[in-house]
Amino acid sequence: MTQRITPTHRRLLKVLGDGEPHTREELMTCLSDELGNPTTVNVHLARLRPLLRAQGEDVLCVWTKRQRMYQWIKKLVFIPLSHPPIDPKEASAG
């Protein structure tokens, strides 16, 4: 089964698109068809994350002292640089 980005996902991404952390209450404004349950945001984000991760992005949960906030990020990919092998004689000569 292929997941697709829903209208609710698009509304969430529109809010998160500024790159700033947002509270769950701020994200709840995107959920026009919901009954106001704050955990519904978590459900929508859980369904959205695999779609974003396939593109090298994610929604990060940032914990502060008082609340948790959510931020849309692009993941960094670590690509090791290829170095020529180090000659042990040269390394010990220095």
C-alpha positions in Angstrom: 0.0 0.0 0.0 1.5 3.3 -1.1 1.0 6.3 1.2 0.3 9.7 -0.3 0.5 13.2 1.1 -3.0 14.1 2.3 -4.5 17.6 2.5 -3.8 17.5 6.2 -0.1 16.7 5.6 0.0 19.6 3.1 -1.4 22.0 5.8 1.1 20.7 8.4 4.0 21.1 5.9 2.8 24.7 5.1 3.1 25.6 8.8 6.4 23.7 9.3 7.8 25.1 6.1 9.2 28.2 7.8 11.9 26.0 9.4 11.0 27.1 12.9 9.9 24.9 15.8 6.1 24.8 16.3 4.1 23.7 19.3 1.5 20.9 19.0 -1.2 23.6 19.6 0.0 25.5 16.6 0.0 22.4 14.4 -3.6 21.6 15.6 -4.8 24.5 13.6 -4.0 22.4 10.5 -6.4 19.7 11.6 -9.7 21.0 10.4 -11.4 17.6 10.4 -10.4 16.5 13.8 -12.1 16.6 17.2 -9.4 18.6 18.9 -7.4 15.7 20.4 -3.7 16.8 20.7 -2.4 13.3 20.1 -4.0 13.4 16.6 -1.0 15.7 15.6 1.3 12.8 16.6 -0.7 10.4 14.4 -0.5 12.6 11.4 3.2 13.3 11.9 3.9 9.5 12.3 2.2 9.0 8.9 4.0 11.9 7.3 7.5 11.0 8.5 8.1 7.9 6.3 7.1 10.0 3.2 9.6 12.8 4.2 12.4 10.3 5.2 12.2 8.8 1.7 13.3 12.3 0.5 16.0 12.8 3.1 13.8 15.0 5.3 12.1 14.5 8.7 10.0 16.2 11.3 12.2 16.6 14.4 10.7 16.6 17.9 12.5 19.3 19.9 12.0 19.1 23.7 12.2 22.3 25.8 11.8 22.7 29.5 8.0 23.2 29.2 6.8 21.6 26.0 7.8 19.7 22.9 7.9 21.4 19.6 8.1 20.0 16.0 10.4 21.2 13.2 10.8 20.2 9.6 14.4 19.4 8.8 16.6 18.1 6.0 18.8 15.3 7.0 22.5 15.6 6.5 24.1 12.7 4.7 27.7 11.8 5.8 29.8 10.8 2.9 33.3 9.7 4.0 36.1 11.2 2.1 38.5 8.8 0.5 42.1 9.3 1.8 45.2 7.7 0.6 46.5 5.1 3.0 48.9 6.6 5.6 52.4 5.2 5.5 53.3 4.2 9.1 56.9 5.3 8.6 55.8 8.8 7.6 53.4 9.0 10.6 56.1 8.1 13.1 58.7 10.3 11.5 56.8 13.5 12.5 
